[in-house]
Amino acid sequence: YSLSKAAAERIVLGADGACDGRLRTVSLRPAAIFGEGETRHLPRVVMLMGWGAGLVAFGDARATQDWLYIDNLVLALLCACRALREDAQRVGGRAYFVNDNEPVNSQALLGGFARALGFRA
């Protein structure tokens, strides 16, 4: 999956300026996404907890991770579109990491989430 994402990004960014300069591209690299309609992270945690599985820490349990609220991802997409229209020379052909700029301890975040739902954490 990571290799195919990287290959696709190279193709997209390499296409910047194609079609006689009319095609401008950027790539957004979102952190772990959460929020309404998200189906990857929190729903899986709830499912595992429903099966009786507890939270498992891999590596340093004090480590932090970047997350991205879905509305902020939408805002980033809109900002990228605007930036391409207004200053494509500066932003085109580049990749941008997008997150909420508030790294959190995933164990604490998911543990609090689990307790709020009545599961053991």
DSSP file (Angstrom, degrees, kcal/mol; ACC not computed):
  #  RESIDUE AA STRUCTURE BP1 BP2  ACC     N-H-->O    O-->H-N    N-H-->O    O-->H-N    TCO  KAPPA ALPHA  PHI   PSI    X-CA   Y-CA   Z-CA
    1    1 A Y     >        0   0    0      0, 0.0     4,-2.4     0, 0.0     5,-0.2   0.000 360.0 360.0 360.0 -46.5    0.0    0.0    0.0
    2    2 A S  H  >  +     0   0    0      1,-0.2     4,-2.4     2,-0.2     5,-0.2   0.896 360.0  50.7 -62.6 -39.6    2.8    2.5    0.9
    3    3 A L  H  > S+     0   0    0      1,-0.2     4,-2.4     2,-0.2    -1,-0.2   0.908 111.1  47.3 -65.6 -41.1    4.6    1.7   -2.3
    4    4 A S  H  > S+     0   0    0      2,-0.2     4,-2.5     1,-0.2    -1,-0.2   0.879 111.6  51.1 -69.5 -35.5    1.6    2.2   -4.5
    5    5 A K  H  X S+     0   0    0     -4,-2.4     4,-2.4     2,-0.2    -2,-0.2   0.931 111.9  47.3 -64.1 -43.8    0.8    5.5   -2.7
    6    6 A A  H  X S+     0   0    0     -4,-2.4     4,-2.2     2,-0.2    -2,-0.2   0.901 112.7  49.1 -64.5 -40.9    4.3    6.8   -3.2
    7    7 A A  H  X S+     0   0    0     -4,-2.4     4,-2.0     2,-0.2    -1,-0.2   0.920 111.7  48.8 -64.6 -43.5    4.2    5.8   -6.9
    8    8 A A  H  X S+     0   0    0     -4,-2.5     4,-2.6     1,-0.2    -2,-0.2   0.904 110.2  51.6 -63.1 -41.0    0.9    7.5   -7.4
    9    9 A E  H  X S+     0   0    0     -4,-2.4     4,-3.0     1,-0.2     5,-0.3   0.914 107.4  52.5 -63.7 -41.6    2.2   10.6   -5.7
   10   10 A R  H  X S+     0   0    0     -4,-2.2     4,-2.3     1,-0.2    -1,-0.2   0.907 110.9  48.1 -59.4 -41.0    5.3   10.7   -7.9
   11   11 A I  H  X S+     0   0    0     -4,-2.0     4,-1.2     2,-0.2    -2,-0.2   0.940 113.7  46.4 -64.6 -46.8    3.0   10.5  -11.0
   12   12 A V  H >< S+     0   0    0     -4,-2.6     3,-0.6     1,-0.2     4,-0.3   0.943 116.9  42.5 -62.1 -49.1    0.7   13.2   -9.8
   13   13 A L  H >< S+     0   0    0     -4,-3.0     3,-1.2     1,-0.2    -1,-0.2   0.856 110.9  56.6 -69.0 -33.4    3.5   15.6   -8.8
   14   14 A G  H 3< S+     0   0    0     -4,-2.3    -1,-0.2    -5,-0.3    -2,-0.2   0.744 100.8  59.5 -67.6 -22.4    5.4   14.8  -12.0
   15   15 A A  T X< S+     0   0    0     -4,-1.2     3,-2.4    -3,-0.6    -1,-0.2   0.545  75.4 122.8 -82.4  -7.5    2.4   15.9  -14.0
   16   16 A D  T <  S+     0   0    0     -3,-1.2     8,-0.2    -4,-0.3     3,-0.1  -0.346  79.3  17.7 -58.7 129.5    2.5   19.4  -12.5
   17   17 A G  T 3> S+     0   0    0      6,-3.5     4,-1.6     1,-0.2    -1,-0.3   0.414  94.3 136.4  89.0  -0.7    2.8   21.9  -15.4
   18   18 A A  T <4> +     0   0    0     -3,-2.4     5,-2.3     5,-0.4     4,-0.4  -0.095  48.0  50.0 -68.8 176.6    1.7   19.4  -18.0
   19   19 A C  T >45S-     0   0    0      1,-0.2     3,-1.6     2,-0.2    -1,-0.2   0.937 142.7 -51.1  56.2  50.2   -0.8   20.4  -20.8
   20   20 A D  T 345S-     0   0    0      1,-0.3    -1,-0.2     2,-0.1    -2,-0.2   0.851 108.5 -52.8  56.8  36.9    1.2   23.5  -21.6
   21   21 A G  T 3<5S+     0   0    0     -4,-1.6    -1,-0.3     2,-0.1    -3,-0.2   0.449 116.2 110.5  83.7   0.3    1.2   24.5  -18.0
   22   22 A R  T < 5 +     0   0    0     -3,-1.6     2,-0.7    -4,-0.4    -3,-0.2   0.749  61.5  73.5 -81.3 -22.6   -2.6   24.3  -17.5
   23   23 A L      < +     0   0    0     -5,-2.3    -6,-3.5    -8,-0.1    -5,-0.4  -0.828  62.2 177.6 -95.3 117.7   -2.4   21.2  -15.2
   24   24 A R        -     0   0    0     -2,-0.7     2,-0.3    -8,-0.2    -8,-0.1  -0.953   5.9-173.2-120.0 140.1   -1.2   22.1  -11.8
   25   25 A T        +     0   0    0     -2,-0.4    68,-3.6   -12,-0.2    69,-0.5  -0.934  16.0 176.8-134.7 152.9   -1.0   19.5   -9.0
   26   26 A V  E     -a   94   0A   0     -2,-0.3     2,-0.4    66,-0.2    69,-0.2  -0.934  20.9-138.3-139.6 164.6   -0.2   19.2   -5.3
   27   27 A S  E     -a   95   0A   0     67,-2.0    69,-2.7    -2,-0.3     2,-0.5  -0.996   9.9-154.8-126.3 130.1   -0.3   16.2   -3.0
   28   28 A L  E     -a   96   0A   0     -2,-0.4    69,-0.2    67,-0.2    67,-0.0  -0.892   0.8-160.8-103.3 134.1   -1.8   16.3    0.5
   29   29 A R  E     -a   97   0A   0     67,-3.3    69,-2.1    -2,-0.5     2,-0.1  -0.815  16.8-160.4-113.4  88.0   -0.5   13.7    3.0
   30   30 A P  E     -a   98   0A   0      0, 0.0    69,-0.2     0, 0.0     3,-0.1  -0.374  11.0-130.4 -73.3 146.5   -3.1   13.6    5.8
   31   31 A A        -     0   0    0     67,-2.1     2,-0.2     1,-0.2    36,-0.2  -0.036  64.0 -43.3 -71.5-172.3   -2.3   12.2    9.3
   32   32 A A  E    S-b   67   0B   0     34,-1.2    36,-2.7     1,-0.1     2,-0.3  -0.426  72.2-136.6 -59.5 123.6   -4.6    9.7   10.8
   33   33 A I  E     +b   68   0B   0     34,-0.2     8,-0.4    -2,-0.2     2,-0.3  -0.659  28.6 171.4 -92.7 137.8   -8.1   10.9   10.1
   34   34 A F  E     +b   69   0B   0     34,-2.2    36,-2.4    -2,-0.3     2,-0.3  -0.950  26.0  74.0-138.0 161.4  -11.0   11.0   12.6
   35   35 A G  S >  S-     0   0    0     -2,-0.3     3,-2.2    34,-0.2     7,-0.1  -0.791  80.4  -5.2 131.8-173.0  -14.5   12.4   12.7
   36   36 A E  T 3  S+     0   0    0      1,-0.3     3,-0.1    -2,-0.3    -2,-0.0  -0.241 128.6  10.3 -56.1 131.2  -17.9   11.8   11.3
   37   37 A G  T 3  S+     0   0    0      1,-0.3    -1,-0.3     2,-0.0     2,-0.2   0.378  87.3 143.3  82.6  -5.1  -18.0    9.1    8.7
   38   38 A E    <   +     0   0    0     -3,-2.2    -1,-0.3     1,-0.1    -3,-0.1  -0.510  21.1 174.8 -70.3 133.6  -14.5    7.8    9.5
   39   39 A T        +     0   0    0     -2,-0.2    -1,-0.1    -3,-0.1    -5,-0.1   0.377  58.9  67.2-122.0   2.5  -14.4    4.0    9.2
   40   40 A R  S    S+     0   0    0     -7,-0.2     4,-0.2     3,-0.1    -6,-0.1   0.924 105.3  17.9 -93.7 -49.4  -10.7    3.1    9.6
   41   41 A H  S  > S+     0   0    0     -8,-0.4     4,-1.9     3,-0.1     3,-0.4   0.959 123.1  32.6 -94.4 -72.4   -9.6    3.9   13.2
   42   42 A L  H  > S+     0   0    0      1,-0.2     4,-2.5     2,-0.2     5,-0.2   0.876 115.8  54.2 -64.0 -40.9  -12.2    4.4   15.9
   43   43 A P  H  > S+     0   0    0      0, 0.0     4,-2.3     0, 0.0    -1,-0.2   0.889 109.3  50.3 -60.6 -35.1  -14.8    1.9   14.5
   44   44 A R  H  > S+     0   0    0     -3,-0.4     4,-2.5     2,-0.2    -2,-0.2   0.906 109.4  50.7 -66.5 -40.6  -12.2   -0.8   14.5
   45   45 A V  H  X S+     0   0    0     -4,-1.9     4,-2.4     2,-0.2     5,-0.2   0.933 111.0  48.5 -62.0 -45.5  -11.2    0.0   18.1
   46   46 A V  H  X S+     0   0    0     -4,-2.5     4,-2.3     1,-0.2    -2,-0.2   0.907 110.7  51.5 -61.5 -42.2  -14.9   -0.2   19.1
   47   47 A M  H  X S+     0   0    0     -4,-2.3     4,-1.1    -5,-0.2    -1,-0.2   0.932 111.0  47.0 -61.0 -46.3  -15.3   -3.5   17.3
   48   48 A L  H  <>S+     0   0    0     -4,-2.5     5,-2.4     1,-0.2     3,-0.4   0.895 111.8  50.6 -63.8 -40.0  -12.2   -5.0   19.0
   49   49 A M  H ><5S+     0   0    0     -4,-2.4     3,-1.7     1,-0.2    -1,-0.2   0.880 105.1  57.1 -65.8 -36.7  -13.4   -3.8   22.4
   50   50 A G  H 3<5S+     0   0    0     -4,-2.3    -1,-0.2     1,-0.3    -2,-0.2   0.789 104.1  53.7 -62.4 -27.3  -16.8   -5.3   21.8
   51   51 A W  T 3<5S-     0   0    0     -4,-1.1    -1,-0.3    -3,-0.4    -2,-0.2   0.453 127.1-102.8 -84.2  -1.7  -15.0   -8.6   21.3
   52   52 A G  T < 5S+     0   0    0     -3,-1.7     2,-0.3     1,-0.3    -3,-0.2   0.509  74.0 143.2  93.8   5.2  -13.4   -8.2   24.7
   53   53 A A      < -     0   0    0     -5,-2.4    -1,-0.3    -6,-0.2     2,-0.1  -0.601  37.8-146.9 -79.6 138.0  -10.0   -7.1   23.4
   54   54 A G        -     0   0    0     -2,-0.3     2,-0.3     1,-0.1    67,-0.1  -0.383  33.6 -78.2 -91.2 177.2   -8.2   -4.4   25.4
   55   55 A L        -     0   0    0     65,-0.1     2,-0.5    -2,-0.1    -1,-0.1  -0.584  44.2-155.1 -77.3 139.4   -5.9   -1.7   24.1
   56   56 A V        -     0   0    0     -2,-0.3     2,-0.5    -3,-0.1    -3,-0.0  -0.965   4.7-144.5-118.8 130.4   -2.4   -2.9   23.3
   57   57 A A        -     0   0    0     -2,-0.5     2,-0.5     2,-0.0     4,-0.1  -0.825  10.3-161.9 -94.9 128.6    0.6   -0.6   23.3
   58   58 A F        -     0   0    0     -2,-0.5     2,-0.1     2,-0.2    -2,-0.0  -0.939  62.3 -20.6-107.0 129.7    3.3   -1.2   20.6
   59   59 A G  S    S+     0   0    0     -2,-0.5     2,-0.6     2,-0.1    -2,-0.0  -0.437 127.9   5.6  73.6-148.9    6.6    0.4   21.3
   60   60 A D    >   -     0   0    0      1,-0.2     3,-1.9    -2,-0.1    -2,-0.2  -0.584  62.3-154.3 -74.5 114.6    6.8    3.3   23.7
   61   61 A A  T 3  S+     0   0    0     -2,-0.6    46,-0.3     1,-0.3    47,-0.2   0.616  93.4  60.8 -66.6 -11.0    3.3    3.8   25.2
   62   62 A R  T 3  S+     0   0    0     45,-0.1    -1,-0.3    44,-0.1    -2,-0.1   0.498  79.2 118.7 -91.7  -4.7    4.2    7.5   25.8
   63   63 A A    <   -     0   0    0     -3,-1.9    43,-0.6     1,-0.1    44,-0.4  -0.195  55.5-138.4 -62.9 152.4    4.7    8.2   22.1
   64   64 A T  E     -C  105   0C   0     41,-0.2     2,-0.3    42,-0.1    41,-0.3  -0.742  13.0-160.7-111.0 162.0    2.5   10.7   20.4
   65   65 A Q  E     -C  104   0C   0     39,-2.8    39,-2.5    -2,-0.3     2,-0.3  -0.986  20.8-116.8-140.7 147.5    0.8   10.7   17.0
   66   66 A D        -     0   0    0     -2,-0.3   -34,-1.2    37,-0.2     2,-0.3  -0.682  32.3-174.0 -84.3 139.9   -0.6   13.3   14.7
   67   67 A W  E     -b   32   0B   0     -2,-0.3    33,-2.5   -36,-0.2     2,-0.4  -0.830  12.2-148.7-125.3 165.8   -4.3   13.1   13.9
   68   68 A L  E     -b   33   0B   0    -36,-2.7   -34,-2.2    -2,-0.3     2,-0.2  -0.946  13.2-135.1-143.0 117.9   -6.5   15.1   11.5
   69   69 A Y  E >>  -b   34   0B   0     -2,-0.4     4,-1.5   -36,-0.2     3,-1.1  -0.513  26.8-121.7 -70.0 137.8  -10.1   16.0   12.1
   70   70 A I  H 3> S+     0   0    0    -36,-2.4     4,-2.1     1,-0.3     5,-0.2   0.829 111.0  55.4 -53.9 -39.7  -12.1   15.4    8.9
   71   71 A D  H 3> S+     0   0    0      1,-0.2     4,-2.1     2,-0.2    -1,-0.3   0.860 106.2  52.4 -63.7 -33.5  -13.3   19.0    8.6
   72   72 A N  H <> S+     0   0    0     -3,-1.1     4,-2.3     2,-0.2    -1,-0.2   0.831 106.4  53.6 -71.5 -31.3   -9.7   20.1    8.7
   73   73 A L  H  X S+     0   0    0     -4,-1.5     4,-2.3     2,-0.2    -2,-0.2   0.923 108.5  49.3 -65.4 -43.4   -8.9   17.8    5.9
   74   74 A V  H  X S+     0   0    0     -4,-2.1     4,-2.3     1,-0.2    -2,-0.2   0.920 111.0  50.1 -60.8 -43.1  -11.7   19.3    3.8
   75   75 A L  H  X S+     0   0    0     -4,-2.1     4,-2.7     1,-0.2    -1,-0.2   0.907 109.0  52.0 -61.4 -41.7  -10.4   22.8    4.7
   76   76 A A  H  X S+     0   0    0     -4,-2.3     4,-2.4     2,-0.2    -1,-0.2   0.897 108.7  50.8 -62.2 -40.2   -6.9   21.7    3.6
   77   77 A L  H  X S+     0   0    0     -4,-2.3     4,-2.1     2,-0.2    -1,-0.2   0.919 111.6  47.3 -63.1 -43.3   -8.2   20.5    0.3
   78   78 A L  H  X S+     0   0    0     -4,-2.3     4,-2.4     1,-0.2    -2,-0.2   0.908 112.2  49.9 -64.2 -41.5  -10.0   23.8   -0.3
   79   79 A C  H  X S+     0   0    0     -4,-2.7     4,-2.8     2,-0.2    -2,-0.2   0.889 109.1  52.2 -64.1 -39.1   -6.9   25.7    0.6
   80   80 A A  H  X S+     0   0    0     -4,-2.4     4,-2.2     2,-0.2    -1,-0.2   0.914 109.9  49.0 -63.5 -42.3   -4.8   23.6   -1.8
   81   81 A C  H  X S+     0   0    0     -4,-2.1     4,-1.7     2,-0.2    -2,-0.2   0.927 113.2  46.8 -61.8 -45.0   -7.2   24.4   -4.6
   82   82 A R  H  X S+     0   0    0     -4,-2.4     4,-2.6     1,-0.2     5,-0.2   0.921 110.9  51.9 -63.7 -43.6   -7.1   28.1   -3.9
   83   83 A A  H  X S+     0   0    0     -4,-2.8     4,-3.0     1,-0.2     8,-0.2   0.883 107.8  52.2 -62.6 -38.0   -3.4   28.1   -3.6
   84   84 A L  H  X S+     0   0    0     -4,-2.2     4,-0.6     1,-0.2    -1,-0.2   0.877 112.9  45.3 -65.2 -36.3   -3.1   26.4   -7.0
   85   85 A R  H  < S+     0   0    0     -4,-1.7    -2,-0.2    -5,-0.2    -1,-0.2   0.888 122.9  34.7 -71.3 -38.7   -5.3   29.0   -8.6
   86   86 A E  H  < S+     0   0    0     -4,-2.6    -2,-0.2     1,-0.2    -3,-0.2   0.780 138.3   6.9 -92.1 -28.4   -3.6   32.0   -6.9
   87   87 A D  H >X  +     0   0    0     -4,-3.0     4,-1.8    -5,-0.2     3,-1.1  -0.282  65.2 156.5-153.8  57.3    0.1   30.9   -6.8
   88   88 A A  H 3X S+     0   0    0     -4,-0.6     4,-2.6     1,-0.3   -63,-0.1   0.806  73.8  62.7 -60.4 -31.5    0.7   27.7   -8.7
   89   89 A Q  H 34 S+     0   0    0      1,-0.2    -1,-0.3     2,-0.2    -5,-0.1   0.868 109.5  40.9 -62.0 -34.9    4.3   28.5   -9.3
   90   90 A R  H <4 S+     0   0    0     -3,-1.1    -2,-0.2    -7,-0.2    -1,-0.2   0.886 129.8  23.7 -81.5 -40.1    5.0   28.4   -5.5
   91   91 A V  H >< S+     0   0    0     -4,-1.8     3,-1.1    -8,-0.2    -3,-0.2   0.685  92.9 108.1-104.2 -20.5    2.8   25.5   -4.5
   92   92 A G  T 3< S+     0   0    0     -4,-2.6   -66,-0.2    -5,-0.3     3,-0.1  -0.254  81.1  19.4 -64.8 144.8    2.5   23.3   -7.6
   93   93 A G  T 3  S+     0   0    0    -68,-3.6     2,-0.3     1,-0.3    -1,-0.2   0.642 101.5 113.0  76.2  15.5    4.4   20.0   -7.8
   94   94 A R  E <   -a   26   0A   0     -3,-1.1   -67,-2.0   -69,-0.5     2,-0.4  -0.826  59.6-132.7-121.2 158.1    4.9   19.8   -4.0
   95   95 A A  E     -a   27   0A   0     -2,-0.3     2,-0.4   -69,-0.2   -67,-0.2  -0.864  19.3-163.0-108.2 144.4    3.6   17.5   -1.3
   96   96 A Y  E     -a   28   0A   0    -69,-2.7   -67,-3.3    -2,-0.4     2,-0.3  -0.992  14.8-136.9-132.0 128.9    2.2   18.8    2.0
   97   97 A F  E     -a   29   0A   0     -2,-0.4     2,-0.4   -69,-0.2   -69,-0.0  -0.659  23.6-160.5 -79.0 138.7    1.7   17.0    5.3
   98   98 A V  E     +a   30   0A   0    -69,-2.1   -67,-2.1    -2,-0.3     2,-0.3  -0.985  25.3 136.7-127.9 124.7   -1.6   17.9    6.9
   99   99 A N        -     0   0    0     -2,-0.4   -31,-0.2   -69,-0.2   -66,-0.0  -0.924  62.8 -99.0-152.3 177.2   -2.5   17.4   10.6
  100  100 A D        -     0   0    0    -33,-2.5   -32,-0.1    -2,-0.3   -34,-0.0   0.459  50.5-125.7 -82.6  -0.5   -4.2   19.2   13.5
  101  101 A N  S    S+     0   0    0    -34,-0.2   -33,-0.1     1,-0.1   -35,-0.1   0.810  84.3 102.8  58.7  32.0   -0.8   20.4   14.9
  102  102 A E        -     0   0    0    -35,-0.3   -35,-0.2   -37,-0.1   -37,-0.1  -0.598  61.4-157.2-140.0  75.2   -1.7   18.8   18.2
  103  103 A P        -     0   0    0      0, 0.0     2,-0.3     0, 0.0   -37,-0.2  -0.277  17.1-167.3 -56.3 136.7    0.2   15.5   18.6
  104  104 A V  E     -C   65   0C   0    -39,-2.5   -39,-2.8     4,-0.0     2,-0.8  -0.893  30.0-105.8-126.6 156.3   -1.6   13.3   21.1
  105  105 A N  E  >  -C   64   0C   0     -2,-0.3     4,-2.7   -41,-0.3   -41,-0.2  -0.731  28.6-154.1 -78.5 114.7   -0.8   10.1   22.9
  106  106 A S  H  > S+     0   0    0     -2,-0.8     4,-3.0   -43,-0.6     5,-0.3   0.846  92.0  55.8 -64.0 -34.1   -2.8    7.5   21.1
  107  107 A Q  H  > S+     0   0    0    -44,-0.4     4,-2.3   -46,-0.3    -1,-0.2   0.933 111.9  43.1 -62.5 -44.7   -3.0    5.2   24.2
  108  108 A A  H  > S+     0   0    0    -47,-0.2     4,-2.5     2,-0.2     5,-0.2   0.918 115.8  49.0 -66.9 -42.7   -4.5    8.1   26.2
  109  109 A L  H  X S+     0   0    0     -4,-2.7     4,-2.0     2,-0.2    -2,-0.2   0.959 117.4  38.9 -61.3 -52.5   -6.8    9.1   23.4
  110  110 A L  H  X S+     0   0    0     -4,-3.0     4,-2.6     2,-0.2    -1,-0.2   0.842 114.4  55.2 -70.5 -32.7   -8.2    5.6   22.7
  111  111 A G  H  X S+     0   0    0     -4,-2.3     4,-2.5    -5,-0.3    -1,-0.2   0.925 110.0  45.9 -64.3 -44.2   -8.2    4.7   26.4
  112  112 A G  H  X S+     0   0    0     -4,-2.5     4,-2.2     2,-0.2    -2,-0.2   0.890 112.5  51.4 -63.9 -39.6  -10.4    7.8   27.2
  113  113 A F  H  X S+     0   0    0     -4,-2.0     4,-1.2    -5,-0.2    -2,-0.2   0.925 110.8  48.4 -61.6 -45.7  -12.6    6.9   24.2
  114  114 A A  H ><>S+     0   0    0     -4,-2.6     5,-2.7     1,-0.2     3,-0.5   0.926 111.6  48.5 -62.4 -46.3  -13.0    3.3   25.5
  115  115 A R  H ><5S+     0   0    0     -4,-2.5     3,-1.5     1,-0.2    -1,-0.2   0.888 106.8  56.5 -63.0 -38.6  -13.9    4.4   29.0
  116  116 A A  H 3<5S+     0   0    0     -4,-2.2    -1,-0.2     1,-0.3    -2,-0.2   0.796 108.5  48.4 -63.2 -26.9  -16.4    6.9   27.7
  117  117 A L  T <<5S-     0   0    0     -4,-1.2    -1,-0.3    -3,-0.5    -2,-0.2   0.408 123.9-105.3 -92.6   1.5  -18.1    4.0   25.9
  118  118 A G  T < 5S+     0   0    0     -3,-1.5    -3,-0.2     1,-0.3     2,-0.2   0.609  77.8 129.2  88.1  11.8  -18.1    1.8   29.0
  119  119 A F      < -     0   0    0     -5,-2.7    -1,-0.3    -6,-0.2     2,-0.3  -0.584  64.5-104.5 -93.5 160.7  -15.3   -0.5   28.0
  120  120 A R              0   0    0     -2,-0.2   -65,-0.1   -71,-0.1    -1,-0.1  -0.625 360.0 360.0 -79.4 145.2  -12.2   -1.4   30.0
  121  121 A A              0   0    0     -2,-0.3    -1,-0.1   -67,-0.1   -66,-0.1   0.364 360.0 360.0-128.6 360.0   -9.1    0.4   28.9
